[in-house]
Amino acid sequence: MNLSFDNTEIAFKGKSNSELNRAYYLFKLIGNPFLVKVGDVMTNLAIGAGIPIGWAIKGNIFKQFCGGETISECARATKILDAGGIGTILDYSVEGKESEADFDATKEETLRTIRTAHNNVHIPFCVFKVTGVARFSLLEKVNDGIPLSDAEVEEWQRVRTRVDEICALAHDTGTPVFIDAEDSWIQNAIDGLTNEMMEKYNRDEFIVYNTIQLYRHDRLDFLKKSHQTARQLGYKSAFKLVRGAYMEKERARALEKGYQDPIQPNKEASDRDFDLALEYCVEHIEDIAICCGSHNEASSSKLARLLDEKGIARNDRRVYFAQLFGMSDHISFNLAHEGYNVAKYVPYGPIKEVIPYLIRRAKENTSVKGQTGRELSLIIKERERRKKA
Ligand SMILES: Cc1cc2nc3c(=O)[nH]c(=O)nc-3n(C[C@H](O)[C@H](O)[C@H](O)COP(=O)(O)OP(=O)(O)OC[C@H]3O[C@@H](n4cnc5c(N)ncnc54)[C@H](O)[C@@H]3O)c2cc1C
């Protein structure tokens, strides 16, 4: 197998010259740690003071990393991705809400994404975060087994009903749904709900996917145990494998509260467990479906190689690769070009509400020790190729 992610012509086929230039200036800007820090502080201050800043964001960072403000505005992103053989995963990225009305609204919006996917073959999955439909401090209590008040028991029942409604519609429409992984101190509560949903809705098909964060040192073991339990109870396992997005926060909290850091000792350990998880899932592919949610080239190549070695068809519906919109197009488009299943999260929502998501993306693309980031190097390479052509 000769899989290469270097073909920038394939990677940026969907981008016009002006879009490529916009991406170039944006990644140059967010490559600067000082500017990102200042931008983060200023944005939070502006939001706190009620200053409308949507106009400043909409034309650049929002356009790079989000599909739009509504489902219908994402149609353009879906079309571009589909032209490269890539599916869309509509991701309603509103975060930090805490009222019952907001939780109901997020549930309704997630149901709309499922109905949209049901009518559109270019949308292979849906996704949601449990914190979008539940109060964070309630999840913490459930996580730690702290007794709930009568009102909280009712509140928890409403959370369970929302999650069940989403998974039931996913099941009835045959639309697989990812449940994102979050902070370790609420993850037991999320896992409990997810396992319940898997047991209920994964009897015949891979519908509900749990997310496994391999930057945690206990998760490879958790993955194997989840699979064994599913086998014993007679349902199918489906996992989205990721490294994990909240490392600094996890480490800082563990240090502050004086418990063992849940994160692996170093990057190599996260990489090792991620690749071992890929191997385990492919070895047990008869009753496991996976989505490799990663921008890591070595892991993506590894999974592609494993499929070919085991004689698993590249378009086998049990195996998907996924990246985030606006990032790692060189992986997504080249994998799809080679016939593998690929989809991208397309985040959307009102601009002001998706700012925490955008700040995470900016920080992720900030350069370390002044090095040019991977995204920027690829954009520079493609700009030069186009100039010569
Ligand atoms: C489709 C998709 C869905 C996702 N869903 C989720 C989700 O539900 N929940 C979630 O938490 N994240 C999610 N993520 C984000 C993901 O967890 C990673 O933060 C991000 O993808 C970067 O990791 P990587 O595998 O792409 O590659 P890399 O760039 O190779 O790895 C970076 C990651 O390695 C780990 N790491 C870095 N340094 C160290 C260190 N010193 N010690 C230990 N580990 C280290 C961290 O997890 C870091 O994010 C998702 C990503 C994608 C693409």
The ligand as an ORCA input file, in Angstrom:
! r2SCAN-3c Opt
* xyz 0 1
  C     -13.518     13.630     14.547
  C     -12.981     13.999     15.889
  C     -13.759     13.847     17.018
  C     -13.261     14.193     18.283
  N     -14.032     13.989     19.392
  C     -13.501     14.211     20.628
  C     -14.222     13.893     21.813
  O     -15.361     13.431     21.766
  N     -13.624     14.138     23.015
  C     -12.346     14.640     23.114
  O     -11.824     14.797     24.230
  N     -11.652     14.966     22.000
  C     -12.184     14.762     20.775
  N     -11.459     15.066     19.651
  C     -10.159     15.788     19.789
  C      -9.024     14.802     19.990
  O      -9.196     14.182     21.236
  C      -7.634     15.439     19.960
  O      -7.568     16.514     20.868
  C      -7.193     15.991     18.641
  O      -7.736     15.275     17.582
  C      -5.660     15.944     18.564
  O      -5.178     14.600     18.616
  P      -4.784     13.777     17.304
  O      -5.056     12.341     17.474
  O      -5.478     14.411     16.170
  O      -3.241     13.928     17.043
  P      -1.891     14.399     17.694
  O      -1.714     15.821     17.271
  O      -0.859     13.406     17.322
  O      -2.042     14.339     19.237
  C      -2.269     15.414     20.078
  C      -2.925     14.823     21.302
  O      -2.004     13.912     21.956
  C      -2.221     13.944     23.352
  N      -0.978     14.445     23.988
  C      -0.220     15.510     23.587
  N       0.827     15.697     24.421
  C       0.734     14.727     25.373
  C       1.523     14.414     26.524
  N       2.590     15.125     26.860
  N       1.120     13.356     27.276
  C       0.041     12.626     26.959
  N      -0.740     12.881     25.877
  C      -0.395     13.915     25.093
  C      -3.366     14.929     23.589
  O      -4.561     14.183     23.602
  C      -3.324     15.827     22.353
  O      -4.566     16.406     22.069
  C     -11.939     14.732     18.393
  C     -11.152     14.871     17.246
  C     -11.644     14.517     16.012
  C     -10.771     14.681     14.824
*
